[in-house]
Amino acid sequence: MKIKDRIALYFTLISTSLLFAVLCTVYFTFMKFLEADFFERLTDRTMVTAKLYFEADEISRDALNNVRHKYLQKLNGEVTRIYDNKNRATFIGDSAQYWTNATIDRVRKNGRLKYTDGQRQVVGIYYKDNQGDFVILASADDQGSHNRLDKLLKIMIFTFILISLIVLLLSRWIAQKMLKPLQKFMQEVKQAGSQNMDFRVEEKHNKDEINLIAKSFNHLMEELEQAFILQKTFVANASHELRTPVTRMMMTAELALSKERDQMAYQKVIGSMLEDAEKMEHIITGLLALAKMDLELINSQLVPVRLAHLLSKIQTEWKSQKNLDLTIAHKQSFDPKAETLANAVLLQIALDNIISNAFKFSNNQPVNILVEATENDFLIQITDNGSGILSEDEEHIFKPFYTRAKDQGQQGEGMGLYMAQKIIHLFKGEITSTNTEQEGCTFTVRLAKL
């Protein structure tokens, strides 16, 4: 059963139960009121009968009966009896013993008596007169009240059914209106998938449960997106960063095996391969640290890094391994011995990714790095001589898997700049990009001084 149907059913059951209780209360209250009213009428008629028979001595019995039937409304099935002290019927035209001696004695003992006998109501009074002590008993069938109660019951049943249907329809409408945001939420959730992990459902400003569910879902999507990106990032960067040392190790090994060499040559080859293996170990360690994405773990691995030494190492590798022109210049404000708090392997990966993009999109033209120091920060400006960044791409370049490399015949997974930004942010820094006045693009990395 759907939630809206369940809500409508529960609301209808509660409402109809309350309505049923109210109608039953009204019905039984009205029934008791009619019963009490009929008892009063029957008592009044009994008292009037006593007055007529016992106080009007000068009037004959037949005249009294005529007055009684003429001026008093006869009740349905009315029976009246007057009994003397020997429990014998008197004054009334017939002398039938309508009530038992036990009932007559109860009236004489209690003074007054009221009870219901089937559908008939009975009233008895003990009356003292100069002619003797008498018991007057009268009974009648309150057929008018029964008819009224039957009509009232039919009206109540019709009203109960009508109101129940109205409540059911209204509760379904209210439930549907209340759950409309949930239905919208469900439709939006269906759009989430592995192809659009950045999808988020709309969050309202109210603080109801549906909005809390939306916030929880968005938080879950953020966690899943990070995990999804992390997995792809690790694979992409592992293949990207490890390809070069693995290729160099294979080429070195193949070259060493191509002909016989002396012991010194083999030792040199093994040393070169060991150096590449150590570099691979450092890269893997950095990638694993990044894959964990645990800020406390990353902070615990941060150490003082001399920026000038790291940049010099990067420049040497790009020139020696790929024979590309990477120029580094320092402003006078920069102290070569200055340090920043970072992870050296991760910081090198971030800068290498930016430099790699600079060479890729400038067809391997020279790339310039300008290092400047401010009062609290280091500024590393990496400038290429490419075509620059299109205005519509500026807000997307740091998103994962976003790349225009294939449009320009280049290879790329769109992870380099995302990884660079992620790493720089872990070091409490920031990275921005601007197009130069001539042509090309400048990426500025800001890192805090130690």
C-alpha positions in Angstrom: 0.0 0.0 0.0 1.3 3.4 -0.9 2.1 5.9 1.8 -0.6 8.4 0.7 -3.2 5.6 0.8 -2.0 4.5 4.2 -2.2 8.1 5.5 -5.6 8.5 4.0 -6.8 5.2 5.5 -5.4 6.0 9.0 -6.8 9.5 9.0 -10.2 8.2 7.8 -10.3 5.5 10.5 -9.4 8.0 13.2 -11.9 10.6 12.0 -14.8 8.1 11.5 -14.1 6.5 14.9 -14.4 9.9 16.5 -17.5 10.7 14.4 -19.0 7.3 15.3 -18.4 8.0 19.1 -20.0 11.4 18.8 -23.1 10.1 16.9 -23.5 7.2 19.4 -23.3 9.7 22.3 -25.8 12.0 20.7 -28.1 9.0 19.9 -28.1 7.6 23.4 -28.3 11.0 25.0 -31.4 11.8 22.9 -32.9 8.4 23.7 -32.4 8.9 27.4 -33.9 12.4 27.1 -37.0 11.1 25.3 -37.3 8.3 27.9 -37.1 10.7 30.8 -39.6 13.1 29.0 -42.1 10.2 28.5 -41.7 9.2 32.2 -42.5 12.8 33.2 -45.5 12.9 30.9 -46.7 9.5 32.2 -46.1 10.7 35.8 -48.1 13.9 35.2 -50.9 11.9 33.7 -50.9 9.6 36.7 -51.0 12.6 39.1 -53.8 14.3 37.2 -55.8 11.0 37.3 -55.3 10.9 41.0 -56.5 14.5 41.4 -59.6 13.9 39.3 -60.6 10.7 41.1 -59.8 11.6 44.6 -60.2 15.4 44.9 -63.4 15.8 42.8 -65.8 13.8 44.9 -68.9 15.5 43.7 -68.3 14.4 40.1 -69.5 11.0 39.0 -67.2 8.3 37.8 -68.5 8.5 34.2 -68.1 12.3 34.2 -64.6 12.0 35.5 -63.7 9.5 32.7 -65.1 11.8 30.1 -63.1 14.7 31.4 -60.0 12.6 31.6 -60.2 11.4 28.0 -61.4 14.7 26.6 -58.8 17.0 28.1 -55.8 14.7 28.6 -53.9 13.3 25.7 -54.2 9.6 25.6 -50.9 7.8 25.4 -50.2 4.9 23.1 -51.4 1.7 24.7 -52.1 3.4 28.0 -53.2 1.3 30.9 -54.0 2.9 34.3 -55.0 1.1 37.5 -55.8 2.3 41.0 -55.5 -0.2 43.8 -56.8 0.1 47.3 -55.1 -1.1 50.5 -56.1 -4.7 49.7 -54.5 -4.5 46.2 -57.8 -4.6 44.4 -58.4 -2.5 41.3 -61.0 0.3 41.9 -62.5 3.4 40.3 -61.5 2.3 36.8 -64.2 0.8 34.8 -62.8 -2.8 34.8 -61.4 -4.6 37.8 -58.7 -6.6 36.1 -55.6 -7.3 38.1 -53.1 -5.8 35.6 -50.0 -5.7 37.9 -48.9 -8.3 40.5 -49.2 -7.8 44.2 -45.4 -7.7 44.4 -45.2 -4.6 42.1 -48.1 -2.9 44.0 -46.3 -3.5 47.3 -43.1 -2.1 45.9 -44.9 1.1 45.0 -46.5 1.2 48.5 -43.1 0.7 50.1 -41.0 3.1 47.9 -43.7 5.8 47.4 -42.8 6.1 43.7 -41.7 3.6 41.1 -40.4 3.9 37.5 -39.2 1.1 35.3 -39.3 -0.2 31.8 -41.2 -3.4 30.8 -40.1 -4.3 27.3 -41.1 -1.4 25.1 -43.6 -0.1 27.7 -42.7 2.4 30.5 -44.4 2.0 33.9 -45.0 4.7 36.6 -46.4 4.0 40.0 -47.2 6.4 42.9 -48.5 5.9 46.4 -51.4 8.2 47.1 -53.0 8.9 50.5 -56.5 10.3 50.6 -59.4 10.7 53.1 -61.0 7.8 51.4 -58.0 5.5 52.0 -54.5 4.7 50.8 -54.2 3.9 47.2 -51.6 2.8 44.6 -51.8 4.2 41.1 -50.0 2.4 38.3 -49.9 3.5 34.7 -48.0 2.2 31.7 -47.8 3.2 28.0 -45.8 2.5 24.9 -43.8 5.6 23.8 -44.3 4.8 20.1 -43.6 8.5 19.1 -40.1 8.4 20.7 -39.4 5.1 19.0 -40.3 6.6 15.6 -38.2 9.7 16.3 -35.2 7.5 17.3 -35.6 5.3 14.1 -35.6 8.5 12.0 -32.6 9.9 13.9 -30.7 6.6 13.5 -31.3 6.6 9.7 -30.2 10.2 9.5 -27.1 9.4 11.5 -26.2 6.4 9.4 -26.6 8.4 6.2 -24.6 11.2 7.7 -21.9 8.8 8.9 -21.5 7.2 5.5 -21.5 10.6 3.7 -19.0 12.2 6.0 -16.8 9.1 5.9 -16.6 9.3 2.1 -15.9 13.0 2.2 -13.2 12.5 4.9 -11.6 9.7 2.8 -11.5 11.8 -0.4 -10.2 14.9 1.5 -7.6 12.8 3.4 -6.3 11.4 0.1 -6.1 14.9 -1.4 -4.3 16.2 1.7 -2.0 13.2 1.7 -1.2 13.7 -1.9 -0.5 17.4 -1.4 1.6 16.7 1.7 3.6 14.0 -0.2 4.0 16.0 -3.4 7.5 17.2 -2.3 8.4 13.5 -1.7 7.1 12.5 -5.1 9.2 15.3 -6.6 12.2 14.1 -4.6 11.7 10.5 -5.8 11.6 11.7 -9.4 14.8 13.7 -8.9 16.5 10.7 -7.2 15.8 8.6 -10.4 18.1 11.0 -12.3 21.1 10.2 -10.1 23.5 7.7 -11.6 27.2 6.9 -12.2 27.2 9.3 -15.2 26.1 12.4 -13.2 27.5 11.9 -9.7 27.4 15.7 -9.2 23.6 15.6 -9.2 21.9 17.0 -6.2 18.2 17.2 -5.3 16.6 20.5 -4.5 16.6 21.6 -0.9 13.9 23.8 0.5 14.1 26.4 3.2 11.6 24.7 5.5 12.6 22.2 8.1 10.3 19.3 7.5 11.2 15.6 7.3 11.3 15.6 3.5 13.8 18.4 3.4 15.9 16.5 6.0 15.8 13.5 3.7 16.9 15.7 0.8 19.8 17.0 2.8 20.8 13.5 3.9 20.6 12.3 0.3 22.7 15.2 -1.0 25.3 14.5 1.8 25.3 10.8 0.7 25.7 11.8 -2.9 28.7 14.0 -2.0 30.3 11.1 -0.2 29.6 8.8 -3.1 30.9 11.3 -5.6 34.1 11.7 -3.6 34.5 7.9 -3.5 33.7 7.6 -7.2 36.0 10.4 -8.2 38.7 9.0 -5.8 38.5 5.6 -7.5 38.8 7.1 -11.0 41.3 9.6 -9.8 43.6 6.9 -8.4 43.4 4.8 -11.5 43.9 7.8 -13.9 46.8 9.3 -11.9 48.4 5.9 -11.2 48.5 5.2 -14.9 49.5 8.8 -15.6 52.3 9.1 -13.0 53.6 5.6 -13.2 53.8 5.2 -16.9 57.0 7.2 -17.3 59.2 5.4 -14.7 57.8 2.0 -15.8 58.6 2.8 -19.4 62.1 4.1 -18.5 62.8 0.9 -16.5 61.7 -1.3 -19.3 63.8 0.6 -21.9 66.8 0.6 -19.6 66.4 -3.2 -19.0 66.0 -3.9 -22.7 69.0 -1.8 -23.6 71.1 -3.5 -20.9 70.1 -7.0 -22.3 70.7 -6.0 -25.9 74.4 -7.0 -25.7 77.0 -8.2 -23.2 78.3 -5.5 -20.9 80.8 -5.3 -18.1 80.0 -5.3 -14.4 80.2 -1.5 -14.0 77.6 -1.0 -16.8 75.2 -3.5 -15.2 75.6 -1.8 -11.9 74.8 1.5 -13.5 71.7 0.1 -15.1 70.6 -1.5 -11.9 71.2 1.7 -10.0 69.1 3.6 -12.6 66.3 1.1 -12.3 66.5 1.3 -8.5 66.2 5.1 -8.7 63.1 4.7 -10.9 61.7 2.1 -8.5 62.2 4.5 -5.6 60.4 7.2 -7.5 57.6 4.9 -8.2 57.4 4.0 -4.5 57.2 7.7 -3.6 54.5 8.3 -6.3 52.4 5.4 -5.1 52.7 6.6 -1.5 51.5 10.0 -2.5 48.6 8.6 -4.5 47.5 6.4 -1.7 47.7 9.3 0.8 45.6 11.3 -1.6 43.2 8.4 -2.2 42.4 8.3 1.5 41.3 11.9 1.4 41.5 12.0 5.2 42.4 15.6 6.1 43.8 14.6 9.5 46.0 11.9 8.0 47.2 14.3 5.3 48.0 16.9 7.9 49.9 14.4 10.0 52.1 13.8 6.9 52.8 17.4 6.2 56.4 18.5 6.6 58.4 21.6 5.8 59.2 21.7 2.1 61.8 24.0 0.6 60.0 25.4 -2.5 63.1 26.4 -4.4 64.6 22.9 -4.1 61.4 21.2 -5.3 61.0 23.6 -8.3 64.6 23.0 -9.3 64.0 19.2 -9.1 60.9 19.6 -11.3 62.8 21.7 -13.8 65.6 19.1 -14.1 63.2 16.2 -14.6 61.2 18.0 -17.3 64.4 19.0 -19.2 66.3 15.7 -18.8 63.4 13.3 -19.3 61.2 15.0 -21.8 63.6 17.6 -23.2 61.1 20.4 -22.7 62.0 24.0 -22.0 60.9 24.9 -18.4 62.2 28.3 -17.1 62.0 29.3 -13.5 62.5 32.9 -12.3 62.4 34.3 -8.8 61.5 37.8 -7.7 63.8 39.5 -5.2 61.2 39.1 -2.4 61.6 35.3 -2.7 64.0 33.6 -0.3 65.4 30.3 -1.7 65.6 28.9 1.8 61.9 29.6 2.5 59.7 26.7 3.3 56.0 25.8 3.1 54.1 23.1 5.0 53.2 20.4 2.5 53.7 16.8 1.3 56.6 17.0 -1.2 55.4 14.1 -3.4 51.8 15.4 -3.6 52.9 19.0 -4.2 55.2 17.8 -7.1 52.3 15.9 -8.6 50.1 19.0 -8.5 52.7 21.2 -10.1 53.6 18.6 -12.6 49.9 18.3 -13.6 49.7 22.1 -14.2 53.0 22.1 -16.1 51.9 19.1 -18.2 48.8 20.9 -19.2 50.8 24.0 -20.1 53.0 22.0 -22.5 50.1 20.0 -23.8 48.0 23.0 -24.9 50.9 25.1 -26.2 52.3 22.3 -28.4 55.4 21.9 -26.2 56.4 25.6 -26.4 58.4 27.0 -23.5 56.7 27.3 -20.1 57.7 30.0 -17.6 57.4 29.8 -13.8 57.7 32.9 -11.7 58.0 32.6 -8.0 57.1 35.5 -5.7 56.8 35.9 -1.9 54.4 38.1 -0.2 54.1 38.8 3.5 52.3 35.5 4.3 52.3 33.5 1.1 54.2 32.2 -1.9 52.9 32.8 -5.4 53.8 30.4 -8.1 52.8 31.6 -11.5 53.0 29.0 -14.4 52.5 30.7 -17.8 52.3 28.9 -21.2 52.2 30.2 -24.8 49.1 28.4 -25.9 45.7 29.6 -27.1 44.3 30.3 -23.6 41.1 29.1 -22.0 37.8 29.7 -23.5 35.4 31.9 -21.4 32.8 29.1 -21.3 35.4 26.6 -20.0 36.8 28.8 -17.2 34.3 27.6 -14.5 34.7 23.9 -15.5 38.4 23.4 -15.8 38.8 22.3 -12.2 36.0 19.8 -12.4 36.9 16.1 -12.5 36.9 14.4 -16.0 36.3 17.7 -17.8 38.7 18.1 -20.7 38.9 19.7 -24.2 42.0 17.7 -25.0 40.3 15.4 -27.4 38.9 18.4 -29.3 42.5 19.5 -30.0 43.8 16.0 -30.8 45.4 15.5 -27.4 45.1 12.7 -24.9 43.8 13.3 -21.4 41.3 12.2 -18.8 40.4 15.6 -17.4 41.9 14.7 -14.0 45.1 16.8 -13.9 43.8 20.2 -12.9 41.2 18.6 -10.6 43.9 16.7 -8.8 46.1 19.8 -8.6 43.3 21.9 -7.1 42.5 19.1 -4.6 46.1 18.8 -3.5 46.6 22.6 -3.2 43.4 22.8 -1.1 44.7 20.1 1.2 47.7 22.4 1.9 45.3 25.3 2.7 46.3 27.0 -0.5 44.4 28.0 -3.6 44.8 27.9 -7.4 43.4 30.3 -10.0 43.7 30.7 -13.8 43.7 33.8 -16.0 44.3 34.4 -19.7 47.4 36.6 -20.4 47.1 39.8 -22.4 49.0 38.4 -25.4 48.2 34.7 -25.6 48.4 31.8 -23.4 47.2 31.2 -19.8 48.7 31.7 -16.3 47.9 29.4 -13.4 48.7 31.0 -10.0 49.3 28.7 -7.0 49.2 30.4 -3.6 50.8 28.5 -0.7 51.2 29.7 2.9 54.6 30.4 4.3 55.9 28.3 7.1 
